[in-house]
């Protein structure tokens, strides 16, 4: 599991980042490419998990542009990786808010193959590990189906706390929310997800 | 089919695995170049100053003009014997004849 906490971050990288940021702020814009190369994979990993496949490149692009534009606000003693993660998460959140506002979301539908996949999970007969089952296309599609039906805030908090496994405090820092708000929303979002999934099972029962 | 606790737990673990599976993928070769091209195009945003910094800069631009005005006024006061308000008030207070401003300037 990828955790974006400070512990994993190397101190020498941190001071090096601060030096590169100084160079960029001093007018050497090309030095920003070092930060881009260093953190592109990290940002892309975050973005891929939160937005649709076709919007990944555009959203990750937006993350680096926002980071560049607000580079002056970065504190030299801060953790650049953490700061960038926060920008990435908030950019993904903005992506969903914008998409929901303009109603550009194409709601996916559940087919017979998804029901079969759920049947396999229920019976637990396949002998596959959770990782193997999760790697199946049906798993991602069922997950996307459920997440699409949640409001952007619920979706983000559910992904960070419930699926990513971050603590409420970490999720609150990334989203810029209060810890209490994260706790309340993650609880409600989990209930909604459970209701959606149980509804899916009941639908399946009805069709059988 | 019942939504049992065991099933829910299995589904949760599978969905978590599916979520982490999403992080795998590639971006186009040109992606980083596009980002840097965009960054170079907006390099001016880094030199953008805050309102107070801009206000300060604008204020200093008027400093030579202000100095010149002070010098001109100083010369005028000396040359035309202009009396400051304090001296004027003193004259009015001490003089029983009640000098007017015009009279004091004409003297």
Interface residues (C-beta under 8 A of the other chain):
Chain A: X1 X2 X24 X25 X27 X29 X30 X32 X33 X36 X37 X40 X44 X45 X48 X49 X53 X56 X57 X60 X61 X64 X65 X68 X69 X71 X72 X118 X119 X121 X122 X124 X130 X131 X133 X134 X135 X136 X139 X140 X142 X143 X146 X159 X162 X163 X164 X165 X194 X197 X198 X201 X202 X204 X205 X208
Chain B: X1 X2 X3 X7 X8 X10 X11 X13 X14 X15 X16 X17 X18 X19 X20 X21 X22 X23 X24 X25 X27 X28 X31 X32 X34 X35 X36 X38 X39 X40 X42 X43 X45 X46
